[in-house]
């Protein structure tokens, strides 16, 4: 008599996870926590989960073994594209999307759980073919990102220079003293020290000292941009010369 073979069925949850086509993750990111909503295939989105940034990366890597594709999204913001690159390195398809107000009913209450759920829901519709569900942001290369930061640095320095100049002139107006916008420059300031009241010079001195430093940094930032522009223009001219050289050689042959 043959022995009967008993097969123990796998739980439905494990079957679902093991055979999943795509796992979708909506991520609401903060400095010390990530709130994540997961949706497996066309099932209902699961309850929000909270992770520290380090634990989230461990958890999300495990998702790769549960489905053929794992797709995530989060909103662009002050955290840049660091998480995006980490997710891609783990084999996760990630989209960085333009921030939006998820409060459709005007409750004026922002909750991380709601935002993560909305991101996951809109990601589901986006992957189903509705490309208007999310506005995907182009992720710059790391080189582009660094150059952009340097450009913003120069803009910030220029604005700070202007602001501190105005602080000095505003103080002058308050005390009935008219100051030129160049009041902080060394030669001008030395002359002011000889002609203005001592109390007023004490008001200006801290701002003048900072302006000297900001001005120097702004000059250096401007010089860096000029050198980069010269290199880029030289490279463009070289490519243009190569192109015309090819055209002339082709026409003469």
PLY file of the C-alpha trace (Angstrom):
ply
format ascii 1.0
element vertex 253
property float x
property float y
property float z
element edge 252
property int vertex1
property int vertex2
end_header
0.00 0.00 0.00
1.41 3.32 -1.05
1.89 6.02 1.55
-0.13 9.15 0.93
1.83 12.36 0.50
0.53 15.32 2.44
1.23 18.74 0.91
1.00 21.69 3.28
-0.32 24.73 1.39
1.52 28.00 1.63
-0.41 30.74 3.38
-2.34 33.08 1.06
-0.25 36.03 2.23
3.01 34.34 1.28
1.58 33.27 -2.05
0.51 36.83 -2.80
3.90 38.26 -1.89
5.86 35.58 -3.71
3.92 35.99 -6.94
3.54 39.79 -6.89
4.18 41.62 -10.12
4.80 45.04 -8.65
5.05 46.59 -5.21
4.29 50.32 -5.07
5.63 52.52 -2.28
4.55 56.06 -1.45
7.18 57.67 0.79
6.76 60.82 2.85
10.31 61.71 3.89
11.56 63.70 6.85
14.93 64.14 8.52
14.47 61.43 11.15
11.62 59.32 9.78
10.06 57.98 6.60
6.34 57.22 6.49
5.61 54.58 3.86
2.43 53.15 2.35
2.80 49.91 0.39
0.46 48.50 -2.25
0.97 45.01 -3.67
-0.37 44.67 -7.21
-4.04 45.77 -7.22
-4.71 45.06 -3.57
-5.81 47.88 -1.29
-2.98 50.05 0.05
-1.71 48.82 3.38
-1.58 50.83 6.60
1.23 53.40 6.82
4.50 52.23 8.34
7.12 54.43 10.00
10.87 53.82 9.69
14.10 55.53 10.55
16.06 56.28 7.35
18.54 53.46 8.02
15.86 50.86 8.84
13.84 51.88 5.79
16.72 50.97 3.46
16.98 47.53 5.09
13.23 47.01 4.76
12.97 48.26 1.17
15.80 45.97 0.04
13.75 42.98 1.25
10.86 44.10 -0.97
12.98 43.24 -4.01
12.56 39.57 -3.17
8.79 39.82 -2.96
7.94 41.10 -6.44
9.30 41.35 -9.97
9.28 45.16 -9.73
9.40 47.57 -6.84
8.48 51.16 -7.72
8.57 54.02 -5.23
8.04 57.77 -5.26
8.60 60.74 -3.02
8.29 64.50 -3.35
11.21 66.70 -4.35
12.36 69.01 -1.60
15.13 70.02 0.75
16.50 66.46 0.98
17.61 66.48 -2.64
18.19 63.25 -4.52
20.27 61.28 -2.01
17.46 58.82 -1.26
16.69 58.45 -4.98
20.25 57.32 -5.71
20.27 54.92 -2.76
17.02 53.34 -3.95
18.33 52.96 -7.49
21.48 51.31 -6.15
19.23 48.72 -4.45
17.42 48.01 -7.71
14.30 50.01 -6.86
12.61 52.05 -9.59
12.10 55.44 -8.01
10.31 58.58 -9.17
10.92 62.01 -7.68
7.74 64.02 -8.13
6.76 67.66 -7.87
5.30 68.57 -4.46
1.61 69.26 -4.30
-1.13 69.92 -1.79
-2.81 66.59 -1.06
-5.54 68.25 1.02
-8.26 68.07 -1.64
-11.05 68.89 0.80
-9.42 71.93 2.36
-9.10 70.55 5.88
-5.79 72.42 6.25
-4.31 69.59 8.27
-1.10 68.05 6.98
-0.50 64.47 8.03
2.42 62.29 6.99
0.20 59.21 6.77
-2.24 60.90 4.40
0.55 62.21 2.18
2.18 58.78 1.94
-1.17 57.19 1.10
-1.90 59.79 -1.60
1.55 59.32 -3.11
1.02 55.57 -3.26
-2.46 55.95 -4.80
-1.27 58.38 -7.44
1.72 56.16 -8.19
-0.69 53.28 -8.80
-2.66 55.37 -11.30
0.53 56.64 -12.94
1.79 53.09 -13.52
-1.63 52.13 -14.87
-1.20 54.69 -17.65
-2.50 57.95 -16.21
0.62 60.09 -16.69
-1.16 63.12 -15.23
-1.43 61.43 -11.84
2.12 62.51 -10.98
4.42 65.24 -12.25
7.79 63.51 -12.42
10.88 65.64 -11.86
14.04 65.11 -13.91
16.83 63.98 -11.60
20.07 65.83 -12.41
23.42 64.12 -12.57
25.61 64.56 -9.51
27.86 66.91 -11.50
24.87 69.03 -12.55
23.64 69.07 -8.96
26.99 70.32 -7.63
27.28 73.00 -10.30
23.75 74.14 -9.49
24.63 74.40 -5.80
27.67 76.54 -6.60
25.52 78.78 -8.78
22.98 79.16 -5.97
25.83 79.88 -3.57
26.86 82.88 -5.69
23.27 84.13 -5.85
22.95 83.82 -2.06
26.18 85.72 -1.48
25.06 88.52 -3.83
21.71 88.81 -2.01
23.44 88.84 1.37
25.82 91.58 0.23
22.86 93.69 -0.88
20.95 93.02 2.34
23.82 94.02 4.62
24.50 97.14 2.56
20.86 98.13 3.10
21.13 97.45 6.84
23.85 100.08 7.01
22.02 102.68 4.92
18.78 102.06 6.87
20.57 102.71 10.16
21.93 105.89 8.62
18.46 107.10 7.67
17.24 106.38 11.19
19.85 108.78 12.60
19.60 111.31 9.78
22.86 110.23 8.14
22.95 109.59 4.40
25.25 106.72 3.41
26.26 105.59 -0.06
25.83 101.89 -0.90
29.63 101.56 -0.84
29.84 102.77 2.79
31.39 99.46 3.91
34.37 99.41 1.54
37.68 99.87 3.43
38.71 103.31 2.11
35.19 104.72 2.38
34.68 103.32 5.85
37.98 104.80 7.09
36.77 108.23 5.99
33.43 107.70 7.70
35.21 106.84 10.95
36.81 110.28 10.89
33.57 112.17 10.30
30.71 110.26 11.93
29.78 109.90 15.63
31.53 107.10 17.48
28.26 105.43 18.55
27.16 105.17 14.91
30.47 103.66 13.81
30.04 101.01 16.51
26.68 100.13 14.95
28.21 99.78 11.49
31.45 97.97 12.37
30.05 94.40 12.73
28.17 94.70 9.42
31.23 96.16 7.69
33.42 93.28 8.86
30.92 90.72 7.54
30.54 92.57 4.25
34.29 92.38 3.63
34.17 88.59 3.97
31.00 88.22 1.87
32.47 90.41 -0.86
35.64 88.32 -1.00
33.65 85.08 -1.22
31.44 86.57 -3.93
34.47 87.60 -5.98
35.89 84.07 -5.72
32.55 82.50 -6.72
32.29 84.86 -9.70
35.84 84.01 -10.78
35.07 80.27 -10.59
32.04 80.73 -12.81
34.12 82.76 -15.28
36.80 80.06 -15.48
34.15 77.37 -16.00
32.54 79.44 -18.76
35.87 79.87 -20.52
36.56 76.13 -20.41
33.05 75.35 -21.70
33.33 77.90 -24.51
36.71 76.46 -25.49
35.26 72.96 -25.61
32.31 74.15 -27.74
34.67 75.95 -30.14
36.83 72.84 -30.42
33.78 70.71 -31.32
32.66 73.33 -33.84
36.11 73.34 -35.48
36.04 69.54 -35.67
32.62 69.69 -37.34
33.68 72.23 -39.99
36.88 70.29 -40.56
34.82 67.19 -41.28
32.49 69.13 -43.64
35.36 70.67 -45.61
37.19 67.37 -45.92
33.96 65.70 -47.13
33.33 68.43 -49.74
36.89 68.33 -51.08
36.95 64.53 -51.43
0 1
1 2
2 3
3 4
4 5
5 6
6 7
7 8
8 9
9 10
10 11
11 12
12 13
13 14
14 15
15 16
16 17
17 18
18 19
19 20
20 21
21 22
22 23
23 24
24 25
25 26
26 27
27 28
28 29
29 30
30 31
31 32
32 33
33 34
34 35
35 36
36 37
37 38
38 39
39 40
40 41
41 42
42 43
43 44
44 45
45 46
46 47
47 48
48 49
49 50
50 51
51 52
52 53
53 54
54 55
55 56
56 57
57 58
58 59
59 60
60 61
61 62
62 63
63 64
64 65
65 66
66 67
67 68
68 69
69 70
70 71
71 72
72 73
73 74
74 75
75 76
76 77
77 78
78 79
79 80
80 81
81 82
82 83
83 84
84 85
85 86
86 87
87 88
88 89
89 90
90 91
91 92
92 93
93 94
94 95
95 96
96 97
97 98
98 99
99 100
100 101
101 102
102 103
103 104
104 105
105 106
106 107
107 108
108 109
109 110
110 111
111 112
112 113
113 114
114 115
115 116
116 117
117 118
118 119
119 120
120 121
121 122
122 123
123 124
124 125
125 126
126 127
127 128
128 129
129 130
130 131
131 132
132 133
133 134
134 135
135 136
136 137
137 138
138 139
139 140
140 141
141 142
142 143
143 144
144 145
145 146
146 147
147 148
148 149
149 150
150 151
151 152
152 153
153 154
154 155
155 156
156 157
157 158
158 159
159 160
160 161
161 162
162 163
163 164
164 165
165 166
166 167
167 168
168 169
169 170
170 171
171 172
172 173
173 174
174 175
175 176
176 177
177 178
178 179
179 180
180 181
181 182
182 183
183 184
184 185
185 186
186 187
187 188
188 189
189 190
190 191
191 192
192 193
193 194
194 195
195 196
196 197
197 198
198 199
199 200
200 201
201 202
202 203
203 204
204 205
205 206
206 207
207 208
208 209
209 210
210 211
211 212
212 213
213 214
214 215
215 216
216 217
217 218
218 219
219 220
220 221
221 222
222 223
223 224
224 225
225 226
226 227
227 228
228 229
229 230
230 231
231 232
232 233
233 234
234 235
235 236
236 237
237 238
238 239
239 240
240 241
241 242
242 243
243 244
244 245
245 246
246 247
247 248
248 249
249 250
250 251
251 252
